[in-house]
Amino acid sequence: MRGDRRVVVTGLGSVTAAGAGRDALWADLLAPPSPGHRPVDGWDATPWMDRAAIRHTDRCAQFAVVAAELAVSDAGGAKALAASGRPEHAGVVLGTALAGVTTMERQSLVREARGDKRVSPFVVPMIMPNAAAAAVSQRFGWQGPCEMLTTACSSGTHAIAAAARLIAYGVCDTVLTGGTEAAAYGTVLAGFRNMRALSGTGRTRPFDSGRDGFTVAEGAAALVLEAADTARARGARVLAEVLGAASTADAYDVTMPLPDGSGAARCMDLALREAALAPSDVAQINAHGTGTLQGDLAESRAVARVFGAGGPPVTSAKGATGHVFGASGALEAVAVVLSMTHRLIPPVQGLTEPDPGLAPGLDLVRGKPRPWTPGPALSSSFGFGGHNGCLVLGPAEA
């Protein structure tokens, strides 16, 4: 990263349909899912939150709080992090696309059926986009920057980049970052269905010749970022390093990417430039890979522009996890770090026959996990509105 300080990852947390915690996510990445959308069924936040807080908090914020708790525990615990710095030097930066949209829909139905006086007095703090970041900062008493980014499906990636820069430039020593989403419900599903973005077969099949859209998922992912010197001083276990990031806009269409992939390619180039890496240095690409016809084609062309033929192995988590919208980039960043930890690249679940229309030379990981020697990895997210976000993550130093 640009700036005076190196930025490292010391903790991971996640909440997905497969369960809470990094082990549940890793197992999910290696196993084909059952068909259908992937809400977090039977969700129960009571092991982490009291019942009054749960009643007054949207699922989106609940997921974020739990993922944050798991990440902080993974990093050594709140006391260990607090001992390494002042609370005003600890921040929270999260991403979401739709925030408390399900609460808004349900309360709108309450108002229509029963009148204004039956609307919850907590509806505004439950639906506000910054609710998740606020809840996490209050949870730990962290008084540094507390921000929520919303750039559609690039939100989680952009949040991690913004968090890393707060550390690189000396504003914070520690930042809890990631993304959260709870929008697998009602009007959102109907809108995507009518847009013909959802899979009619109930499977997300990135880059496959028979792909027909994505399945919708819920969940959250969180990473604890620290300044390398701060982490070293407290004897923290370092999982990975944030080497670079970039953000660009296609400035083309509200839903469609630039067909030639040029906007996404420019974002990849800028991220590698910030990381001071050449394309040949990259050892893995974690693609956005939503399983949509035009999105996957454009992304393959972007990869070909940057890496040419014979580029690094390419995977996508969404065939396993479904699409978690604003949390997807954060979930995929966690997946990259887990890939480094386990020295395996998960396969693209749902991929049986690559689309012959993809740009040539894409080395898609198929069928089973691929052993690898961890090296720099590029994780990309591309959202509605033409928002492009890329992260470059590197393995922890020996």
C-alpha positions in Angstrom: 0.0 0.0 0.0 1.0 3.6 -0.5 1.8 5.3 2.8 4.4 4.9 5.4 3.2 1.6 7.0 2.6 -1.9 5.9 -0.9 -3.3 6.6 -1.5 -6.9 7.7 -4.5 -9.2 8.3 -4.6 -10.7 11.8 -8.2 -12.0 12.2 -11.0 -13.4 10.1 -14.7 -13.9 10.8 -17.7 -14.8 8.7 -21.4 -15.6 8.8 -22.9 -17.5 5.8 -25.6 -20.0 5.1 -23.0 -22.7 5.9 -22.6 -21.4 9.5 -20.5 -18.9 11.6 -16.8 -18.9 11.5 -13.9 -19.3 9.1 -13.9 -23.1 9.2 -17.6 -23.2 8.0 -16.7 -20.9 5.1 -13.7 -23.0 4.1 -15.7 -26.2 4.1 -18.4 -24.4 2.0 -15.9 -23.4 -0.6 -14.9 -27.0 -1.2 -18.4 -28.6 -1.5 -21.0 -28.0 -4.2 -24.1 -26.4 -2.6 -27.7 -27.5 -2.9 -29.7 -25.6 -5.5 -31.5 -22.5 -4.4 -30.9 -19.2 -2.7 -28.8 -19.2 0.4 -30.3 -17.2 3.3 -29.0 -17.8 6.8 -31.8 -20.1 7.9 -32.5 -20.4 11.6 -30.4 -17.4 12.4 -29.9 -16.9 16.1 -27.7 -14.1 17.3 -28.3 -14.7 21.0 -24.8 -16.3 21.6 -23.4 -12.8 20.8 -26.2 -10.3 21.4 -28.8 -9.8 24.0 -32.5 -10.1 23.0 -33.3 -6.4 23.3 -30.5 -5.5 21.0 -31.6 -8.2 18.5 -35.1 -6.8 18.4 -33.9 -3.4 17.6 -31.2 -4.4 15.0 -31.7 -5.5 11.4 -30.2 -8.8 10.4 -27.7 -6.9 8.3 -26.2 -5.3 11.4 -26.5 -8.5 13.4 -24.4 -10.4 10.8 -21.8 -7.7 11.0 -21.5 -7.7 14.7 -21.1 -11.5 14.8 -18.6 -11.6 12.0 -16.7 -8.8 13.8 -16.7 -10.7 17.1 -15.4 -13.8 15.4 -12.6 -11.8 13.6 -11.6 -10.0 16.7 -11.4 -13.3 18.6 -9.4 -14.8 15.8 -7.0 -11.9 16.1 -6.4 -12.6 19.8 -9.4 -10.9 21.4 -10.6 -7.4 22.2 -8.3 -7.0 25.2 -5.2 -7.9 23.2 -6.2 -5.4 20.5 -7.1 -2.7 23.0 -3.7 -3.2 24.8 -1.9 -2.4 21.6 -3.2 1.1 21.1 -5.7 3.8 22.0 -9.4 3.5 21.1 -9.3 6.6 19.0 -6.7 4.9 16.8 -9.1 1.9 16.2 -11.7 2.2 13.4 -14.5 0.4 11.6 -15.1 0.5 7.8 -17.7 -1.8 6.4 -19.6 -2.1 3.1 -23.1 -3.0 2.2 -25.3 -2.6 -0.9 -28.8 -2.7 0.5 -28.4 -2.4 4.3 -31.7 -2.7 6.2 -33.9 -3.2 3.2 -35.8 -6.1 4.6 -36.8 -4.1 7.7 -38.0 -1.3 5.5 -40.2 -3.7 3.5 -41.7 -5.4 6.5 -42.4 -2.1 8.3 -44.0 -0.7 5.2 -46.3 -3.6 5.2 -47.1 -3.0 8.8 -47.9 0.6 8.1 -50.1 -0.2 5.2 -52.0 -2.9 7.1 -52.2 -1.3 10.6 -51.4 2.4 10.3 -48.6 4.8 11.2 -48.8 4.2 14.9 -47.8 0.5 14.5 -44.5 1.3 12.8 -41.6 0.5 15.1 -39.9 3.6 16.6 -36.6 1.8 15.9 -37.2 1.6 12.1 -34.9 4.4 11.2 -31.8 3.2 13.1 -32.5 -0.3 11.8 -32.6 0.7 8.1 -29.9 3.4 8.0 -26.9 2.2 5.9 -24.4 3.1 8.6 -26.1 1.0 11.3 -23.7 -2.0 11.0 -20.5 0.1 11.4 -22.0 2.0 14.3 -23.0 -1.3 16.1 -19.5 -2.7 15.7 -17.8 0.5 16.9 -20.0 0.6 20.0 -19.4 -3.1 20.6 -15.7 -2.6 21.0 -15.6 1.0 22.1 -13.5 2.0 19.1 -13.5 5.7 18.6 -11.6 6.2 15.3 -13.2 6.6 11.9 -16.5 4.7 11.7 -17.7 4.5 8.1 -20.0 2.5 5.8 -19.4 2.4 2.1 -22.0 1.5 -0.5 -20.9 0.8 -4.0 -23.2 -2.1 -4.9 -21.4 -5.4 -5.1 -18.0 -3.7 -4.8 -18.8 -2.4 -1.4 -16.9 -5.0 0.7 -13.8 -4.7 -1.5 -13.8 -0.9 -1.4 -14.3 -1.0 2.4 -11.2 -3.1 2.9 -9.2 -0.8 0.6 -10.3 2.3 2.6 -9.6 0.6 5.9 -6.1 -0.4 4.7 -5.3 3.2 3.7 -6.4 4.5 7.1 -3.6 2.3 8.6 -1.0 2.9 5.8 -1.3 6.7 6.3 -1.2 6.6 10.0 -4.7 7.5 10.9 -5.4 4.2 12.7 -3.4 1.3 14.1 -6.3 -1.2 13.9 -9.4 -1.3 11.7 -12.2 -3.8 11.6 -13.4 -4.1 8.0 -15.5 -6.2 5.7 -19.1 -6.3 4.4 -22.6 -7.4 5.4 -25.8 -8.1 3.6 -29.3 -9.4 4.5 -31.4 -8.9 1.3 -32.5 -12.4 0.3 -36.1 -11.4 0.7 -39.3 -10.2 -1.0 -39.0 -7.2 -3.3 -35.3 -7.5 -3.8 -35.6 -11.1 -5.1 -38.6 -10.1 -7.3 -36.6 -7.2 -8.8 -33.6 -9.4 -9.7 -35.9 -12.1 -11.0 -37.8 -9.7 -13.2 -34.4 -8.3 -14.4 -33.6 -11.9 -15.4 -30.4 -11.8 -13.3 -31.3 -14.8 -11.1 -30.6 -18.4 -12.1 -33.6 -20.3 -13.3 -31.9 -23.5 -12.3 -31.0 -22.4 -8.8 -27.3 -22.6 -9.3 -24.6 -20.0 -9.7 -22.2 -21.4 -12.3 -19.4 -18.9 -13.0 -17.9 -19.0 -16.4 -19.9 -22.1 -17.4 -21.4 -22.4 -20.9 -24.8 -23.1 -19.3 -24.8 -20.3 -16.7 -28.0 -18.4 -16.3 -27.6 -16.0 -13.5 -26.8 -16.1 -9.8 -28.4 -17.2 -6.6 -28.8 -14.7 -3.7 -27.2 -15.3 -0.3 -27.0 -13.6 3.1 -24.1 -13.1 5.4 -21.1 -11.1 6.4 -17.3 -11.2 6.5 -14.9 -9.3 8.6 -11.1 -8.9 8.7 -9.0 -7.3 11.4 -6.3 -5.1 9.8 -3.4 -3.8 11.7 -0.2 -1.9 11.1 2.6 -4.4 10.8 4.6 -2.8 13.5 1.7 -2.8 15.9 0.9 -6.4 15.2 4.5 -7.4 15.6 4.8 -5.5 18.9 1.9 -7.5 20.4 3.1 -10.8 19.0 0.1 -11.2 16.8 -0.3 -14.1 14.3 -0.1 -12.5 10.8 -2.3 -14.2 8.2 -1.7 -12.1 5.1 -0.8 -8.6 4.0 -2.7 -6.0 2.0 -0.4 -5.0 -0.8 -2.5 -2.8 -3.0 -6.0 -1.7 -4.0 -7.7 0.3 -6.7 -11.1 1.7 -7.6 -12.4 2.8 -11.1 -15.8 3.5 -12.8 -16.9 2.1 -16.1 -19.1 5.2 -16.6 -21.1 3.1 -19.1 -24.4 1.6 -17.8 -26.3 1.2 -14.5 -26.3 -2.6 -14.7 -24.1 -3.7 -17.6 -20.3 -3.7 -17.5 -18.2 -2.3 -20.3 -18.3 -5.3 -22.7 -14.6 -5.2 -23.5 -13.6 -5.3 -19.8 -11.5 -2.2 -20.1 -12.7 -0.5 -17.0 -12.2 -3.6 -14.9 -8.7 -4.1 -16.5 -7.7 -0.6 -15.6 -8.7 -1.2 -12.0 -6.6 -4.4 -12.0 -3.6 -2.6 -13.4 -3.9 0.2 -10.8 -4.1 -2.3 -8.0 -1.0 -4.1 -9.2 0.8 -0.8 -9.7 0.1 0.2 -6.1 1.4 -3.2 -4.9 4.5 -2.7 -7.0 3.9 -6.0 -8.8 3.9 -7.1 -12.4 1.1 -9.4 -13.7 3.5 -12.3 -13.8 3.9 -11.9 -10.0 0.3 -12.8 -9.3 -0.3 -16.4 -8.2 -4.1 -16.5 -8.0 -7.1 -14.5 -9.2 -10.3 -14.6 -7.1 -12.8 -13.4 -9.8 -16.1 -11.6 -9.2 -17.6 -14.4 -11.3 -21.4 -14.0 -10.7 -22.5 -16.5 -13.4 -24.2 -13.8 -15.5 -23.8 -14.0 -19.2 -22.3 -10.5 -19.9 -20.6 -10.1 -16.6 -18.4 -13.2 -16.9 -17.6 -12.5 -20.5 -16.5 -8.9 -19.7 -14.4 -10.1 -16.7 -12.7 -12.8 -18.8 -11.7 -10.0 -21.3 -10.4 -7.9 -18.5 -8.2 -10.7 -17.2 -6.9 -11.3 -20.7 -6.1 -7.6 -21.2 -4.0 -7.6 -18.0 -2.5 -11.1 -17.9 -2.6 -12.3 -21.5 -2.6 -16.1 -22.2 -1.2 -18.4 -19.6 -2.1 -16.2 -16.6 -2.5 -17.4 -13.0 -5.2 -19.8 -11.8 -8.7 -18.3 -11.6 -11.4 -19.2 -9.1 -14.7 -17.7 -8.0 -16.4 -18.3 -4.6 -19.9 -17.5 -5.7 -20.6 -21.0 -7.2 -20.3 -22.2 -3.6 -21.5 -19.2 -1.5 -24.1 -17.6 -3.8 -24.0 -13.8 -4.3 -23.9 -11.8 -1.1 -24.0 -8.4 -2.9 -22.1 -5.8 -0.8 -20.5 -8.5 1.4 -19.2 -10.6 -1.5 -15.9 -8.8 -1.9 -15.2 -9.1 1.8 -16.2 -12.8 1.8 -13.9 -13.4 -1.1 -11.0 -11.6 0.6 -11.4 -14.0 3.5 -11.5 -16.9 1.0 -8.2 -15.7 -0.4 -6.6 -15.6 3.0 -7.9 -19.0 3.8 -6.6 -20.3 0.5 -3.1 -19.1 1.6 -3.5 -20.7 5.0 -4.6 -24.1 3.5 -2.3 -23.8 0.5 -5.2 -24.8 -1.7 -7.2 -22.9 -4.4 -10.9 -23.9 -4.1 -12.5 -24.9 -7.4 -15.2 -22.8 -9.2 -18.3 -24.7 -8.0 -20.9 -25.3 -10.7 -18.4 -25.1 -13.6 -18.5 -28.1 -15.8 -17.9 -26.8 -19.3 -16.3 -23.4 -19.7 -18.0 -21.0 -22.1 -16.1 -21.1 -25.4 -16.9 -17.4 -25.8 -14.7 -16.5 -22.8 -11.4 -14.8 -23.6 -8.8 -17.5 -24.3 -6.1 -18.5 -21.8 -8.3 -18.4 -18.6 -6.9 -21.1 -16.3 -10.1 -21.9 -14.4 -9.7 -24.1 -11.3 -12.2 -27.0 -11.9 -13.4 -30.1 -10.2 -11.2 -30.2 -7.1 -9.0 -27.9 -5.1 -5.6 -27.1 -6.6 -2.5 -27.2 -4.5 -0.4 -24.0 -4.8 2.5 -22.2 -3.2 0.8 -19.0 -1.8 1.8 -15.8 -3.5 0.2 -12.5 -4.3 -3.5 -12.8 -5.1 -5.9 -10.5 -6.9 -9.5 -10.3 -5.7 -11.9 -8.3 -7.8 -15.4 -7.0 -7.4 -17.6 -5.3 -10.0 -20.9 -3.7 -9.1 -24.0 -2.1 -10.6 -23.3 1.4 -11.5 -20.0 0.5 -13.1 -18.1 0.3 -9.7 -14.9 -1.6 -10.0 -12.8 -2.6 -7.0 -9.6 -4.7 -6.8 -7.4 -5.9 -3.9 -4.0 -7.4 -3.9 -3.3 -9.6 -0.9 0.0 -11.3 -0.2 0.9 -14.2 2.1 2.3 -13.6 5.6 6.1 -13.4 5.7 7.8 -16.5 7.0 
